[in-house]
Amino acid sequence: MLKMTILQFFLRGIPESLLVVWAIYVFSFKEIVAKPFIISSCLFAIIVYIVRLLPIHYGVHTIIIVLLYIFINFFINKISINKSISAIFLAVIFLSISELINILILDLFNINLNSIGINSVPAALYTSVSLFIFAGFIFIFYKTAYKSKLSSTKAFNDYNN
C-alpha cells in the first residue's frame, strides 16, 4: 500500500496530475482544451489517490493508473487509444527520469527523507523538485516538437484551404 496523505495529495498529487495531463496533450500533439484538461486532471489526481490506498503490491498501482488514464484520455480528452498509450508511456518515462534525478540530487546533498519524516511538508517539498524537472522536459518538448508540428499542420491546412 502506498498511502498518500492529504498534504501529499495537494502538494504533490494535484500538481503532478496537471503536469501529466499537459504532457499527454503535448506528446499526443493535441491542442489543449481547458474544460477537459481541468476535469481529467482532477479525476486523475483522485484516481491516483484512491488507487494508492488499495492494498496492492508496489508497481501494480502504476499499471492500474495507466489503464484508467487511457480511458480518461479517450473519453474526456478525446485522444485516440494509440496516441494515448504512447503519450502516457512517454510521460511515465520522463516522470521516472525526473524522479531518478531528484533522488540523485537528494543523495548528493545527503538528504534523508526518512529522517525528516516521509509525510512531512519538507519531504513533500524536497520530492517536488522532480515535478520541476518533469515540467522542464515537457516544456522543452513543447517548444521544439509540439510547436513545430502544430505550425506545420496549420500551414498545411491553410495551404489546402
VOZA-256175 format. One line per field, with one value per residue: residue number from 1; x, y, z of N, C-alpha, C in turn. Coordinates in steps of 0.1 Angstrom, whole numbers, plus 5000, padded with zeros to 4 digits. Example, Ala and Ser with C-alpha at 12.3 -4.5 7.8 and 13.67 -1.06 7.14 Angstrom:
2
seq [1, 2] .
n.xx [5132, 5128] .
n.yy [4943, 4978] .
n.zz [5078, 5071] .
ca.xx [5123, 5137] .
ca.yy [4955, 4989] .
ca.zz [5078, 5071] .
c.xx [5132, 5129] .
c.yy [4967, 5000] .
c.zz [5078, 5079] .
This chain:
161
seq [1, 2, 3, 4, 5, 6, 7, 8, 9, 10, 11, 12, 13, 14, 15, 16, 17, 18, 19, 20, 21, 22, 23, 24, 25, 26, 27, 28, 29, 30, 31, 32, 33, 34, 35, 36, 37, 38, 39, 40, 41, 42, 43, 44, 45, 46, 47, 48, 49, 50, 51, 52, 53, 54, 55, 56, 57, 58, 59, 60, 61, 62, 63, 64, 65, 66, 67, 68, 69, 70, 71, 72, 73, 74, 75, 76, 77, 78, 79, 80, 81, 82, 83, 84, 85, 86, 87, 88, 89, 90, 91, 92, 93, 94, 95, 96, 97, 98, 99, 100, 101, 102, 103, 104, 105, 106, 107, 108, 109, 110, 111, 112, 113, 114, 115, 116, 117, 118, 119, 120, 121, 122, 123, 124, 125, 126, 127, 128, 129, 130, 131, 132, 133, 134, 135, 136, 137, 138, 139, 140, 141, 142, 143, 144, 145, 146, 147, 148, 149, 150, 151, 152, 153, 154, 155, 156, 157, 158, 159, 160, 161] .
n.xx [5009, 5006, 5001, 4988, 4990, 4967, 4980, 5002, 4986, 4977, 5001, 5017, 5002, 4981, 4995, 5012, 4994, 4983, 5006, 5010, 4988, 4991, 5014, 5005, 4987, 5006, 5025, 5008, 5003, 4980, 4958, 4954, 4924, 4905, 4884, 4881, 4908, 4910, 4890, 4899, 4924, 4917, 4902, 4921, 4940, 4924, 4919, 4945, 4950, 4931, 4937, 4963, 4956, 4947, 4952, 4976, 5005, 5036, 5041, 5020, 5000, 5008, 5003, 4975, 4967, 4977, 4962, 4936, 4939, 4942, 4916, 4904, 4917, 4907, 4879, 4874, 4893, 4894, 4914, 4929, 4932, 4956, 4974, 4971, 4982, 5009, 5016, 5012, 5030, 5054, 5052, 5053, 5079, 5095, 5087, 5097, 5124, 5128, 5122, 5143, 5165, 5159, 5162, 5189, 5199, 5190, 5205, 5231, 5232, 5230, 5205, 5181, 5150, 5136, 5145, 5136, 5109, 5087, 5061, 5060, 5059, 5084, 5095, 5077, 5082, 5109, 5107, 5092, 5109, 5114, 5091, 5094, 5116, 5104, 5084, 5102, 5112, 5088, 5082, 5104, 5100, 5076, 5082, 5099, 5092, 5063, 5053, 5064, 5052, 5024, 5024, 5033, 5012, 4991, 5000, 4999, 4971, 4961, 4972, 4959, 4933] .
n.yy [4988, 5022, 5046, 5078, 5110, 5136, 5161, 5154, 5149, 5174, 5189, 5174, 5155, 5168, 5189, 5172, 5157, 5177, 5183, 5158, 5155, 5177, 5169, 5146, 5158, 5173, 5154, 5138, 5156, 5172, 5200, 5219, 5219, 5237, 5229, 5200, 5195, 5204, 5188, 5162, 5163, 5167, 5144, 5125, 5130, 5123, 5096, 5085, 5090, 5073, 5047, 5044, 5039, 5013, 4979, 4967, 4954, 4970, 4988, 4975, 4994, 5014, 5002, 4999, 5026, 5036, 5022, 5031, 5058, 5058, 5053, 5076, 5096, 5089, 5091, 5116, 5136, 5131, 5118, 5095, 5060, 5048, 5070, 5079, 5058, 5058, 5084, 5084, 5065, 5078, 5100, 5087, 5076, 5100, 5111, 5092, 5094, 5120, 5117, 5100, 5117, 5135, 5119, 5114, 5140, 5145, 5126, 5135, 5158, 5147, 5143, 5128, 5114, 5098, 5104, 5130, 5127, 5111, 5119, 5146, 5182, 5194, 5171, 5166, 5189, 5186, 5164, 5175, 5187, 5170, 5174, 5199, 5193, 5175, 5191, 5208, 5190, 5185, 5211, 5217, 5198, 5207, 5233, 5226, 5201, 5200, 5226, 5231, 5210, 5216, 5241, 5234, 5217, 5236, 5253, 5236, 5230, 5256, 5261, 5242, 5251] .
n.zz [5000, 4992, 5007, 5005, 5020, 5028, 5027, 5009, 4987, 4980, 4977, 4961, 4945, 4930, 4915, 4900, 4886, 4869, 4854, 4842, 4826, 4809, 4797, 4783, 4764, 4750, 4741, 4725, 4706, 4706, 4708, 4736, 4755, 4777, 4795, 4794, 4801, 4828, 4840, 4835, 4848, 4875, 4880, 4875, 4896, 4918, 4912, 4913, 4940, 4952, 4942, 4953, 4979, 4979, 4989, 4974, 4957, 4952, 4922, 4908, 4911, 4893, 4868, 4869, 4872, 4847, 4829, 4836, 4830, 4803, 4794, 4804, 4789, 4764, 4766, 4779, 4771, 4744, 4730, 4709, 4714, 4707, 4704, 4730, 4746, 4738, 4745, 4772, 4781, 4774, 4791, 4816, 4814, 4813, 4837, 4855, 4850, 4859, 4886, 4893, 4889, 4909, 4932, 4930, 4933, 4960, 4973, 4967, 4982, 5007, 5019, 5038, 5035, 5052, 5077, 5080, 5079, 5061, 5054, 5058, 5054, 5045, 5033, 5012, 4998, 4991, 4974, 4954, 4936, 4915, 4900, 4889, 4873, 4856, 4844, 4831, 4811, 4796, 4788, 4771, 4751, 4743, 4733, 4712, 4695, 4696, 4690, 4665, 4650, 4652, 4640, 4614, 4606, 4607, 4587, 4565, 4565, 4559, 4534, 4519, 4520] .
ca.xx [5000, 5013, 4991, 4991, 4983, 4960, 4991, 5008, 4977, 4976, 5014, 5023, 4993, 4974, 5005, 5017, 4983, 4982, 5017, 5009, 4977, 4998, 5024, 4997, 4983, 5018, 5031, 4999, 5001, 4966, 4957, 4947, 4911, 4906, 4874, 4885, 4921, 4908, 4883, 4908, 4935, 4911, 4898, 4934, 4945, 4916, 4921, 4958, 4949, 4923, 4945, 4974, 4951, 4944, 4962, 4982, 5019, 5042, 5042, 5007, 4993, 5011, 4996, 4961, 4966, 4979, 4950, 4924, 4942, 4940, 4902, 4901, 4921, 4898, 4865, 4873, 4902, 4891, 4926, 4928, 4938, 4970, 4981, 4971, 4991, 5023, 5018, 5012, 5043, 5064, 5051, 5058, 5093, 5100, 5084, 5106, 5137, 5128, 5123, 5156, 5174, 5156, 5168, 5204, 5202, 5189, 5217, 5242, 5232, 5228, 5191, 5174, 5136, 5131, 5148, 5128, 5095, 5083, 5048, 5061, 5059, 5097, 5097, 5069, 5089, 5121, 5103, 5086, 5119, 5112, 5080, 5100, 5124, 5094, 5079, 5112, 5112, 5076, 5084, 5114, 5093, 5065, 5089, 5106, 5084, 5049, 5050, 5067, 5042, 5012, 5026, 5034, 4999, 4983, 5004, 4993, 4957, 4959, 4976, 4949, 4920] .
ca.yy [5000, 5034, 5056, 5092, 5118, 5148, 5170, 5150, 5150, 5188, 5194, 5166, 5148, 5177, 5194, 5161, 5154, 5187, 5181, 5146, 5158, 5186, 5160, 5138, 5167, 5177, 5142, 5134, 5167, 5177, 5213, 5219, 5225, 5240, 5222, 5186, 5195, 5205, 5177, 5150, 5165, 5165, 5130, 5117, 5131, 5115, 5081, 5082, 5089, 5061, 5035, 5042, 5034, 4999, 4970, 4960, 4954, 4982, 4986, 4972, 5006, 5021, 4996, 5002, 5040, 5038, 5017, 5040, 5070, 5056, 5055, 5090, 5103, 5086, 5096, 5130, 5144, 5128, 5114, 5081, 5050, 5046, 5082, 5080, 5048, 5062, 5096, 5080, 5058, 5088, 5107, 5078, 5075, 5113, 5113, 5083, 5100, 5132, 5112, 5095, 5128, 5141, 5110, 5117, 5153, 5144, 5118, 5144, 5167, 5139, 5145, 5115, 5117, 5090, 5112, 5142, 5123, 5109, 5125, 5160, 5193, 5194, 5159, 5169, 5200, 5180, 5155, 5183, 5191, 5162, 5179, 5210, 5187, 5169, 5203, 5212, 5181, 5188, 5225, 5216, 5191, 5216, 5243, 5220, 5192, 5203, 5239, 5229, 5201, 5224, 5252, 5228, 5213, 5247, 5258, 5226, 5233, 5269, 5259, 5234, 5258] .
ca.zz [5000, 4990, 5012, 5003, 5029, 5022, 5024, 4997, 4976, 4975, 4974, 4950, 4936, 4920, 4905, 4892, 4877, 4859, 4845, 4834, 4816, 4800, 4789, 4774, 4753, 4742, 4735, 4715, 4696, 4707, 4713, 4750, 4757, 4791, 4804, 4796, 4808, 4842, 4845, 4835, 4858, 4889, 4880, 4875, 4909, 4927, 4909, 4919, 4955, 4956, 4938, 4962, 4991, 4977, 4994, 4963, 4957, 4946, 4908, 4903, 4911, 4881, 4857, 4871, 4869, 4833, 4822, 4838, 4823, 4788, 4792, 4807, 4777, 4753, 4768, 4783, 4763, 4730, 4724, 4704, 4723, 4703, 4708, 4745, 4751, 4736, 4753, 4787, 4783, 4773, 4803, 4827, 4813, 4817, 4852, 4862, 4849, 4868, 4900, 4895, 4890, 4922, 4941, 4929, 4939, 4974, 4977, 4966, 4994, 5019, 5025, 5040, 5037, 5064, 5090, 5080, 5080, 5047, 5052, 5063, 5044, 5039, 5024, 5001, 4990, 4985, 4963, 4943, 4926, 4903, 4892, 4881, 4862, 4846, 4837, 4821, 4800, 4788, 4782, 4760, 4741, 4738, 4725, 4700, 4686, 4696, 4683, 4650, 4644, 4651, 4629, 4601, 4604, 4604, 4574, 4556, 4563, 4553, 4520, 4512, 4520] .
c.xx [5009, 5005, 4997, 4983, 4976, 4970, 4998, 4999, 4977, 4990, 5021, 5013, 4986, 4984, 5010, 5006, 4982, 4994, 5016, 4998, 4983, 5007, 5016, 4992, 4995, 5024, 5021, 4996, 4987, 4966, 4949, 4934, 4909, 4896, 4878, 4899, 4919, 4901, 4892, 4919, 4929, 4908, 4911, 4940, 4937, 4918, 4935, 4957, 4942, 4931, 4956, 4969, 4948, 4955, 4968, 4998, 5024, 5044, 5028, 4998, 4995, 5004, 4981, 4959, 4968, 4967, 4938, 4927, 4940, 4925, 4898, 4905, 4912, 4885, 4864, 4881, 4901, 4905, 4925, 4936, 4953, 4979, 4982, 4981, 5006, 5026, 5020, 5026, 5055, 5064, 5056, 5073, 5100, 5098, 5094, 5120, 5138, 5129, 5137, 5166, 5172, 5163, 5183, 5207, 5200, 5201, 5229, 5243, 5229, 5215, 5184, 5159, 5130, 5134, 5140, 5113, 5089, 5069, 5048, 5061, 5073, 5100, 5089, 5076, 5101, 5117, 5096, 5096, 5118, 5100, 5085, 5109, 5115, 5088, 5089, 5113, 5100, 5077, 5093, 5107, 5083, 5071, 5095, 5096, 5069, 5046, 5053, 5057, 5029, 5013, 5027, 5020, 4990, 4987, 4999, 4978, 4954, 4962, 4965, 4935, 4920] .
c.yy [5012, 5046, 5070, 5101, 5130, 5159, 5167, 5151, 5164, 5193, 5187, 5160, 5157, 5183, 5184, 5157, 5164, 5186, 5169, 5148, 5167, 5178, 5152, 5146, 5170, 5165, 5136, 5144, 5172, 5191, 5212, 5226, 5225, 5231, 5207, 5185, 5195, 5193, 5164, 5151, 5162, 5150, 5121, 5118, 5123, 5100, 5077, 5080, 5076, 5048, 5033, 5038, 5019, 4990, 4961, 4962, 4966, 4979, 4983, 4985, 5014, 5015, 4999, 5017, 5043, 5033, 5026, 5053, 5069, 5058, 5070, 5099, 5101, 5092, 5111, 5139, 5142, 5125, 5099, 5072, 5048, 5058, 5083, 5070, 5053, 5075, 5093, 5074, 5068, 5096, 5100, 5077, 5088, 5115, 5104, 5089, 5112, 5128, 5106, 5106, 5135, 5132, 5113, 5130, 5152, 5136, 5127, 5153, 5160, 5142, 5132, 5118, 5110, 5097, 5124, 5138, 5123, 5117, 5140, 5170, 5194, 5183, 5161, 5180, 5194, 5171, 5163, 5188, 5183, 5167, 5191, 5204, 5181, 5180, 5208, 5204, 5184, 5201, 5224, 5209, 5200, 5227, 5238, 5213, 5197, 5215, 5237, 5220, 5209, 5235, 5246, 5223, 5224, 5253, 5249, 5228, 5246, 5268, 5252, 5241, 5269] .
c.zz [5000, 4994, 5010, 5013, 5021, 5018, 5011, 4985, 4971, 4970, 4962, 4940, 4926, 4910, 4895, 4882, 4866, 4849, 4836, 4823, 4805, 4791, 4779, 4762, 4744, 4735, 4724, 4705, 4695, 4713, 4726, 4750, 4772, 4799, 4805, 4803, 4823, 4848, 4846, 4846, 4872, 4890, 4882, 4889, 4919, 4925, 4915, 4934, 4959, 4953, 4948, 4976, 4991, 4983, 4983, 4964, 4949, 4931, 4901, 4902, 4898, 4869, 4857, 4867, 4854, 4825, 4824, 4831, 4808, 4785, 4795, 4795, 4765, 4754, 4771, 4774, 4748, 4723, 4721, 4714, 4719, 4707, 4724, 4751, 4750, 4744, 4767, 4790, 4783, 4786, 4815, 4826, 4818, 4832, 4860, 4861, 4858, 4882, 4903, 4897, 4904, 4933, 4942, 4935, 4955, 4980, 4977, 4978, 5007, 5027, 5026, 5044, 5049, 5077, 5091, 5083, 5067, 5044, 5057, 5051, 5038, 5029, 5011, 4992, 4984, 4973, 4951, 4933, 4914, 4894, 4884, 4870, 4851, 4838, 4827, 4809, 4790, 4781, 4770, 4748, 4734, 4728, 4712, 4691, 4685, 4688, 4668, 4644, 4642, 4640, 4615, 4597, 4600, 4590, 4563, 4553, 4556, 4538, 4513, 4512, 4511] .
